Amino acid sequence: MMNVALSERNVYENFEVETDILYFNVGRLGLVSFHGRNYNIKKSMSADQLNAYIADGRFVKVNANCYVNSGKIMSLTDGIIQFQGCGSDDKQVPVSKWRQHQIKNLLAARKPMAM
């Protein structure tokens, strides 16, 4: 029992944003909600930390406060982004048609994707 509790605690404290996170939402006062395959984590971040994740291009803006991990996108159709590796319970993020077109253009050179 103790090992299970410790391993769960480590996931929440030691997750890697670049590899583990599917998308994140930016809230007020630097509170960020990170969404992974099997978990959601809220964490305070400075503007500099947040900008570092956004600046490298790995996370793509889908609306005013939501960014998706472009390397984790499985498909982008009908205003819905679905993520790879989520099994039958695929996590989804809605996106406007205008933004969908922009994201497809950004991702076109990176990898083949079901559209």
N, C-alpha and C positions, 0 to 999 in steps of 0.2 A: 504494500500500500504506500509506503513512504517513497519508494522509487517512482511510482506513477505520479505522485504529487510533485516531486522534484522535477521530473521530466516535463510535465505540463508547465510548471513555473518557468523552466528554462526556455521553452518555446515562446512564451509571452515576453520574456525579458531579452532574449538573444536572437530575435528574428532579423533577417537581412532584408531590408526594404527592396533592394534591387532584384533579388532572386525569389523571395517568398511572397511578396505582396502582389495581388492582382490589380487592385486600385485603392485609392485613398480619397477621402473627403476632408476638406479643410474647413474647420469650424472657427468659432470666435476665439480670440485670445490665444491663438497658436495651438489649439486642441485639434489634433488630426486623428481621424478614424481610419485605420488601416484594415483592409479586408484581404485575408488570405484564403487559401483553399478551404480550410476547416475552422477558421477563427476570425474574429474581429477584435482589434485592439485599439484603444484610445490612448494617445500619448501626446504630451506637450512637446512642441518643437519650436525652435527659434526660426525667424524668417530666413536667416542665412542657411540653416540646415534644409529647410523646405525648398528654397531656391536652388540649392545644390542638386537635389533630386530632379527638379524640373529642368534645369539648365542643360543637363547632359543629353536630353532628348529621349531618354528611356521612358519617361512618363509623358503622355499626351493629354492635353486638356480636352475634356468632353463637355463641360459646362462651367459655370462660374466658379464652382468650388470642388469639382471632381476631376481627378487625373487617373488614367489607366496605364498599366504597364504594357507598352506596345509589344514586348516580347512574349507576352502571355495571351494575346488575343487569338482565339481560335477562328471566330467568324465575326463578320460585321454586315448584317443584313436587316432590312426593314426597321431601321432605327434601334437595333439592339446589338450590343457587343457581348459576345459569349467568350469565355476563357477556357483555354486548354487545361487538361489535367484535373477537371473537377468532377468527373464521373457523370452519373445520371442526374445529379443535382447541380448542373452547370450554373455558376453565378452569372448574372446578367446585369448590364448597365444600359439604361436608355440613353440615346443620343439623337439630337435633331438631324434631319435630313441634310441640312447645310453643313453641319459639323461632321457628319458621316462622310460626306464627299471629301472634305479636307483631310480627314484621317486616312481614308483610302489612298489619297494621293501621297501622303507622307510615308505610308507603309508599303507602297507599291514596289519600291526599289529594295526594300529590306528582306522580304521573304514572300513566297507564294502563300496565299490565304484564300479560304473558301469565302466567296462573296456572292 
